[in-house]
């Protein structure tokens, strides 16, 4: 393996800061805080306690969603199996917080991150000169992860769950169109709520699905010029049909739940959540446009400067155990990363899968993601 592909020896090419989401996505990085959510005292504690402390960074809804979340259960279960204390860190800017600390030379105050996406790794590798994450190394259960979910070409991030971004619609109010083109019809004017791809992973996935579907206007082999129609043209037509774009998934889903529009960009596991809440499933219908959905696997990786790297890998192994995989999938309203997950009866009937999963891999996003989002932001703001 050459230095260009060996994560233990090579340095990633710096292409300048990848402003994922431009000013909206990058604002406030320097001022954010990653104070642990349960006040851990570090590996030895203030009074010399020998019990090690593992600091796990993640996004806030993983531990504190308004409905369900895996965090509390994961902490309790891990501490019952391992002689260690688990503390969560949920910085406001998620991975961006650690990117900012790395580029400013500040220490990384966590042992691993749970919730990495392909886009996150591209942003990290194009922004940070040194390695932010270490190679995964020996993680029990890593060989049980489905091959199609692996998204890190340098074997740092190990997937622990996945999802599909789709339309969720209230079937008592409308019937969602079957195609992207159908969203542009007069009958669906003002019907869709989406998210800003600069600050929302859900919105970013939907934007990338439109890039995959319509292209980015670049000439392809055999063409004399740019494509006649691309994702920006499609979004211009969505705007003309009064699509509403809000800042986050939570904002969009809350607006949809409040009957502000009958369709929202969300996840194909929505009926899992609806069933937990004893909601009317007819009001939580799933539509895969053109029989496709954008796949969003999430991974976990050890920070290169972790204080407890061995314990971090033990935690990664724990998350891949069959019973834990099932609990995380159900509580995070997602799909497990392994086929051995223990899921409740009927889960497969509620968690919908598309005929075709769409995604961009690491190499396809590198050098392109920033431009796609920036161009969308300029056009959307200009219109």
N, C-alpha and C positions, 0 to 999 in steps of 0.2 A: 504494500500500500504506500503510495507516495505521500509527501508532505501536504499536498493539496487536498487530500481526502482523509488523512489521519487526524481525528479530533484530538488526539493526545499530543500532537507535535506541531501541527500547522496553525496558522493564523488566518482568519477569514478575511477576504478582500473587503476593504472599506470603500464603499461607493458614496460616502456622504450620509448624513442623517436621513433615514427613511421616515419622512413626516407622515406617518400613518394617520390620515385624517387631517393633515394640515394643522392649522392653529387650533381647531376645535379638539383634535385628538391629543395634541402635545401640551396644551396649556396647563400650567400648574405643576409640572413635574418636579421642579426644584423644591417646591414648598410642601410636597405631600409627606405623609408619615406612614410608617409601617409598624406602628405600635402593636405588639401582640395582643390578640383579642382577649386572652385570659390571664395576662400578667405573669408569664413565666419568669424565672429568675436566672436562667442560663444553665449550662451543663452541670455546674457544681452547686448552684444555689448560693444565697448570701451567707448561709451558715454552714457551708461545707457539705451539704447533702450530696451523697454519691449518686443519686438517681439522675441519669442524664436527661436533658431536655431537648426534644426535637422541635425545631421551629419550621412549620410548614406554611408557606405562602400560597394564597389562592385568591380567587375572586369572591366578593362578599356573599353572593347568593349561594355559594357552595356550603356556607355555614349558617347563613341567616336569611334564607328566602322567606317571603311572607307566607308561603304555603307549606312546602316541604323542602328539606335540604338534608344532605348526608352528614354534614359536619359534626353535629353533636353525637350521633350514633358512632361515627368513625372514631372520634376521640375516645369515647367510653370503651369501645370494643378493643381498640389498639392498646390502650393502657391496661386492659384486663389480660391481654396476652403477652405483653412485653413489659419488662421492668424499665419503664421510661415514662416521662411526662411529655404529652403533646401539647404544643401551643400553636394557635393559628395566627397568621399575620395577613391582614387584608388591606393593603395600601389602596388608596382611592384610585390610583392610576394603574393598578395591577402590575403587569410585567414592565410597563414603562417606568415605574418607580425604580426597579433594579437596573434598567438600562441607564437611567439618569445617574444612579450611584456609581455604576461602573465607569461611565465616561468622565465623571468628576473625580474619580480616584477614591471615593468613599467605600468603606467596607460593606460587604453584602451581609445584611443582618438576618439571614434565614438559611436553612439547610437544603431545602428543595422547593420547587414550585409545582403546584398541581393545577392544571388547566391550560397548558400551552397548546397553541394551534400552529399550523404550518405558517400562517402569516406572522405570528409572534416570532418564530425562529428566523424568518427572513429579516424582520425588523432588527432583531438582536444582532445577527451576523453582518448586516450592512451598517450597523451603527457602532458596535463595540469592537475595539481593536483586539483585545485579548479575549480568551474564552470565558464566557459567562457561565456556561454549563459544562459539566464533565461528561465523559462517556458513561453510559448506563452501567457497564460492568456486569457483575453477576447479580441478576435479579430473578429469583425463583418465580416461575410462571410466565416469564416473558416469552417463552417459546409457545405459549398457548394463545397469544394475541393473534387475531386473524391477520393474515398477510396484507390484505387490502387496506388495513387501517394504518399501517406503518407509514409515517410521513417525514421522518427525519433521516436524511441520507447519511448522517454522521453518527447515528445510533446513540444519541443523547436522550431524546424523549421516548418514553415508552407509553403507548396509548392505554388508557384505562376506561374510556367510554367513547361513545360517538352519538351523533344525531343527524337529522336531515332537515334542512330548512325548506319549508313549504308554505302554502297558504292554509290558514285556518279560517273557516267562515261559519256564520250563523245560518244553518240550513232552513231556519224558520223565516228568514228575511230575504235570502237570495240563493241562487245557485251559482257557485263560482265557475268561471270559464275554464275550459279544458286546456287552453293554450295561452302563451304569452300574448299573442295577438288579440285574444279575447278580452284581455284586460283593457284594451284600448277602445272597446266598443262603447257607444253612447249609453247603452243600458247599464254600464258599470261606472259611469261618471261619479267621482267622489266616493267610490265604494272601498278603496284600498288604503290602509295605513301601513307604512313601511318605516324603516329606521335609517338614521344617518350612518353611512358606511365608515365615516371618519371616526366615530366614537362607539359604534355598536358592532359586535361580532356577528350578530344576526343580520344586520343591515349590510355588513361587508360581504357575507356569504351570498345574500340575494343579489348584490351588485355583481359579484364574481360570476354568478349563474348567468346574468344577462351578458356579461363579457363572453362567457363560453358559448352562449347561444347566438349572439350577433356579431362577435368579433370586436376588435378595437380600431378598425379603420386602416390598419397597416396593410400595405400591399403584400400579396402572397405570390408564390412562384407561379408565373404564367399570366399574372395580371399586368396591365399597363399602368395602373395607378391604384389609388386607395379604393377600398370597398365603397359601394354606393350607400350602404346603410350599416351602422354599427350600434354599439350599446348606448352611446350618447344620443343618437337619433331616437332610439327606443325610449330612453328616459325623457327626452323632450316631449314625446307623444304621451308618456305617462303623466307628465306635468300638465300638458294641455287637457288631459282627462281628469285633472284635479286629484292626483295622488297626494296623500298627506304624509310628509316625512317628519318623524319625531326623533328625539335625541337618542333614546335607548329602547331596548326591548321592553323594559318595564313600563316606560311611558306609552309605547305603542299598544301593548297588551292591555294596559289599564284603560286607555281610550276606547279600544275595541270592546272591552268588557262593559264599559259604560254606554254602549250602543251608539258611539259616535260614528261608526261605519261598520258595515257587515263583514269586511274581510281584513285580515291582518297577516303580515309576514311573521311566521313563528315556526314551530317545530311539529313534525309529524307524530310526535308522542303526546300531543295535546290531550287526547282522550284518556291517557293514563291519569293526568292531573284532574281532568273533569270527573272521571270515575271516583277518584279519591274524595272529591267534593260533593259527590252525589248530584252532579249537574246533569242537565238534559243533554245527552250526547248528540242530539240533532242540532243543538246550538254550537257544537264543537266538531264540525266536519273538516276533513282534510282534503286538499286538492294538490296533486302533483302536476304542475304545468308541463304540458308536452310529455307526460308520464315520467318526469325527471324531478330530482331534488338535489340540492347541493349538500354533500357530505361534510360533516364538521367533527372529525375525531379530535379528542382532547388527550394530551399527554402529560407526563410528569417527568421531571429531570432534576438531578442533583446539582446544586450550585458548585462551581469549581472550587470556591473557597469555603465550602461548608465546614462547620465545626464538628459535625457528626455525620460524616459521609457513609459510614457503615450502617448506622442506625437509619439513615435516610433510605438506603437500599433495602433495609429490612421492612421499612414502611411501604416502599413500592411493591415488594413481594406480597405484603399483607393485602394491598388494594387489589391484587390479581387473584386472590383466593376465591373459589367459586361462590361461597356464601356472601363474601364482601362485594364481589362483582354484582350479584343480584340486588343487594341492598342499595348500592350506589346507583345502579340503573333506575331502580324504582323511586328512590328518594330524590335523585337528580333529574327525574323524568327524561331518561335517555335510554340508549341501547348499551349493553355491556360490550366490552372489547374482546371477550373470550367466549367461545362456544360452551364452556363448562359452567357458566353462571347459573345459579339457582334462582329462578324467577317464579313468581306466583302463577297459578293456573289462570289462563285468560289474558295474560300480559301480551302475548303475541297478537291477540285479536284487537287490542287497543293501540299498540305501538305499530304504526303503519310504515311499510317500507316501499320505496318507489320501484318501478320496473327498471329504472336506470339511475344509478348514482353518478353525479357529476362533481368533479373537483379539479383544482389546479395543484400540481405537485410543487415541491420546493423550487426546482430549477425553473419551472414556468413562471413562478411568482417573482423570483429574484430579478431585480432590475426593472420590473414592470408594475408591481403593485402600487407603489407610490404614485406613479404617473396616472394609472387608472382612477385612483381615488381623487387625486388633485384635479384632474380634468373634469370629473363628475362634479366636484365642489364648485369649480369655477362656472360650469354651465348651469348648475342648479341655482346658484346664487344669482347669476346673471339673468335668468329667466323669471 
